[in-house]
Amino acid sequence: MSKKNSFESNLAELESMVEKLESGEMSLEESLKSFETCVKHYKSCRDYLNKAEKKIKVLSENLKEEDFE
């Protein structure tokens, strides 16, 4: 997976954009475009976290099964 599309890069970009939005220095149009991009980064981060959670659950279940063998 490329660094550009990693969880960390999406989160960093999201945090940076939120800071800009909170500064109040952008026009309404710029703010709306930034907010739209923020939503995309948020969804990407959420997808990464959901995949990680599922993987951890599978690994944990496999570990429990191995304890009984």
N, C-alpha and C positions, 0 to 999 in steps of 0.2 A: 504494500500500500504506500502510496507516495506521501511524502511529508506534507504536501499541500492539502491533502484530504484527510489528514490524521485528526484524531480526536483533539489532541493538544492544539493543533493549528486552528481548528474551528473554534475551540474555546477561547483562545487568545484573540482571535478576530472578533468574536462576539463581545468579549470584555472591552476591547478597544472601541468598538462601535457604540456600546452602551455608554461609555464615558463621554464620547462625542455628543450623543443624544442628550445626556444629562447636562452638558455644558450650556445648552440652549443657544449656541452660536450658529446653528444651521437654520436655513430657511425651512418653511413647512414642507416644501417639495423635497428638499434634501433629506429631511427627517423621515418622511414617508418612505423614500427609497431605502434609506438606511435601516428603517424598521423592517421592511420587507426582507432585506438581506439578513438581518438579525434572526428573523423567524427561520430562514433556511439553515443558518448555522446552528440554531437551537435544535431544529429537527435532526440535523446530522449528528449532533452530540447525543441527543436522546437515543437515536438508532444505535450508535456505538455502545452506549451504556446498556441498552436492552440486550444487545448481542453478547456483551461481556457477562451480564447477569445470567443469561441462559447457559453460557459456557461454564461458568462457575457452578451453577446448579447441577449440570451434567457431571462435571468432574467430582463434585461433592457426593453425588449419588453413587458414582463408580467407586469412590473411596469407601463409602459405607458398605457396599456390596463386597469389596475385597476384605473388609474386616471380618466378615462371616465365613470366608472360605478357608 
